[in-house]
Amino acid sequence: MSARAAIIACGLVMAGVATARADCLSDFNEVNRINAGAGPYEISGRIFIAPTAAAFPDSPQTVTTVHVAPPKSFRVKMRAVDIIVTDNTKGWVKNAGASWAPVPPDKLADLQKDAPSKSYFPANGLADLQCRGTQAVDGKSYLTFTYNAVINGRKAAVTAYFDPGSRRPVAGESIVDVGGTKARTATRYAFDRAIRIAPPAP
């Protein structure tokens, strides 16, 4: 092969790689973009924490439940705190043993930074996206993507699973490793039109 032919071939390969990457990003953005027509949904999360060099425990240290009513309302429930945001304009927080309190307007933006308002899976700072095709998980086939993202200001390795038929999210996992401690969050998604997000009762 001549030097010119080699350069041309190399250029064609690189162009093919760039096209594949663009197609992968387009596919991911399409399925990860919240579809308001699909209705409200719940994200149940289990968080496992361990030293970096150790295995994750069998039982989660923290359990979270997030209800989302697209496009702008959500509720986050944890053991020690309950948060409600409606229409991205008003918020309330309730700590364990306390009453509901309104979120000051200047603090509301902090709650919205990582809110699930545009995408099913967090995708801020998206990098190293890989389209893994259809993979079998627990005996079922899911459309699978892996990538890095920034979650709560930390770099996270994310795996996202989607139903290949409905193209809705099904499950996922994120792993963050900071300062000798790692946290693994395993999530499950369930769509339910009965979910409603309303201000707390007075």
C-alpha positions in Angstrom: 0.0 0.0 0.0 1.4 3.4 -1.0 1.8 6.2 1.6 -1.0 8.1 0.0 -3.4 5.1 0.1 -2.5 4.5 3.7 -3.3 8.1 4.6 -6.6 7.9 2.8 -7.5 4.6 4.5 -6.6 6.0 7.9 -8.8 9.0 7.2 -11.7 6.8 6.3 -11.3 4.8 9.5 -11.2 7.9 11.6 -14.3 9.3 9.8 -16.1 6.0 10.5 -15.1 6.2 14.2 -16.3 9.8 14.4 -19.6 8.8 12.8 -20.1 5.9 15.1 -19.5 8.1 18.1 -21.9 10.7 16.8 -24.6 8.0 16.3 -24.0 6.6 19.8 -24.4 10.0 21.4 -27.5 10.6 19.3 -29.0 7.3 20.4 -28.2 7.9 24.1 -29.6 11.4 24.0 -32.8 10.2 22.4 -33.6 7.5 25.0 -32.3 9.4 28.0 -34.3 12.6 27.3 -37.3 12.7 29.5 -40.5 11.9 27.6 -43.3 13.8 29.3 -45.8 11.6 27.4 -44.5 8.5 29.2 -45.9 10.0 32.4 -44.6 10.2 36.0 -42.1 7.7 37.3 -40.3 6.5 40.4 -36.6 5.9 40.9 -35.8 3.6 43.8 -32.2 3.8 44.8 -29.9 1.8 47.1 -26.6 3.2 48.1 -23.7 1.0 49.2 -20.6 2.6 50.7 -17.2 1.0 51.4 -13.5 1.8 51.5 -12.0 2.0 48.0 -10.0 -1.3 48.5 -12.9 -3.2 50.0 -15.9 -5.0 48.6 -19.3 -3.3 48.7 -21.5 -4.6 51.6 -24.5 -6.8 50.8 -27.0 -4.4 52.4 -27.3 -0.7 51.4 -26.5 1.9 54.0 -29.0 4.4 52.5 -32.3 3.9 50.6 -33.9 6.7 48.5 -37.1 7.1 46.6 -37.6 9.8 44.0 -40.9 10.6 42.4 -40.8 12.6 39.2 -43.8 14.3 37.5 -42.3 15.7 34.3 -41.4 18.3 33.4 -40.8 20.2 36.6 -42.0 18.5 39.8 -40.2 15.9 41.9 -40.0 14.5 45.4 -37.0 12.9 47.1 -37.5 10.7 50.2 -34.6 9.5 52.4 -34.4 8.3 55.9 -33.6 11.7 57.4 -35.1 14.1 54.9 -38.0 14.6 52.6 -37.9 17.2 49.8 -40.7 18.4 47.5 -40.3 20.8 44.5 -43.3 21.8 42.4 -43.0 23.4 39.0 -39.4 24.2 39.8 -40.7 27.4 41.5 -41.5 26.3 45.1 -39.9 23.8 47.4 -40.3 22.3 50.9 -38.0 20.3 53.1 -38.7 18.1 56.2 -36.0 16.8 58.4 -36.6 13.8 60.6 -38.7 14.8 63.6 -39.4 18.2 62.2 -42.2 19.9 60.4 -42.3 20.9 56.7 -40.4 24.2 56.0 -40.3 26.2 52.8 -37.1 26.3 50.9 -35.8 29.9 50.5 -35.8 31.0 46.9 -32.0 31.5 46.9 -31.6 27.8 48.0 -34.0 26.4 45.5 -31.4 26.5 42.7 -29.2 24.1 44.8 -32.0 21.5 44.7 -32.4 21.9 41.0 -28.8 21.4 40.0 -29.0 17.6 39.9 -32.8 17.4 39.6 -34.2 14.9 37.1 -35.8 17.6 34.9 -34.3 16.9 31.5 -32.9 13.4 31.5 -33.6 10.1 33.1 -30.0 9.4 34.0 -27.6 12.2 35.1 -25.5 13.3 32.2 -23.8 16.5 33.3 -20.2 16.5 32.1 -20.9 13.5 29.8 -17.6 11.8 28.7 -16.4 8.4 27.5 -19.8 7.3 26.3 -20.0 3.7 25.1 -23.0 2.1 23.4 -22.9 -1.5 24.5 -25.8 -2.8 22.4 -28.2 -5.2 24.0 -27.0 -7.0 27.1 -28.6 -9.6 29.3 -29.2 -8.6 32.9 -31.0 -11.0 35.3 -32.2 -13.0 32.3 -33.6 -9.9 30.5 -32.1 -8.0 27.5 -31.6 -4.3 27.9 -30.2 -1.5 25.8 -27.0 -0.6 27.6 -24.8 2.5 27.8 -21.8 3.3 30.0 -20.2 6.7 30.5 -18.7 9.1 32.9 -20.6 12.0 34.4 -20.5 14.6 37.2 -23.0 13.9 40.0 -23.2 16.2 42.9 -19.8 17.7 41.9 -18.1 14.3 41.7 -17.0 12.2 38.8 -19.1 9.1 38.5 -19.0 6.0 36.3 -22.5 5.3 35.1 -24.2 2.3 33.5 -27.7 2.9 32.1 -30.2 0.2 31.0 -33.2 0.8 28.8 -36.0 -1.4 27.7 -35.3 -2.0 24.0 -39.0 -2.1 23.1 -40.4 0.9 25.0 -37.0 2.6 25.2 -37.8 3.7 28.7 -35.2 3.5 31.5 -35.3 0.3 33.6 -32.3 0.3 35.9 -28.9 1.8 36.4 -25.7 2.0 38.5 -23.3 4.8 39.4 -20.0 4.5 41.2 -18.2 7.4 42.8 -14.7 7.0 44.3 -13.5 10.0 46.5 -10.8 10.2 49.1 -10.5 6.5 49.8 -14.2 5.9 49.9 -16.4 4.6 47.1 -20.2 4.7 46.8 -22.3 2.6 44.5 -25.9 3.6 43.8 -28.2 1.0 42.2 -31.4 2.3 40.8 -34.6 0.9 39.4 -37.2 2.8 37.4 -41.0 2.3 37.4 -43.6 4.3 35.5 -46.8 5.0 37.3 -49.4 7.6 36.2 -50.9 7.6 39.7 -47.9 9.5 41.0 -48.7 13.1 41.9 -46.4 15.8 43.3 -48.2 18.3 45.5 -47.3 20.8 48.2 -47.2 19.2 51.7 -50.4 19.3 53.7 -50.5 22.3 56.1 
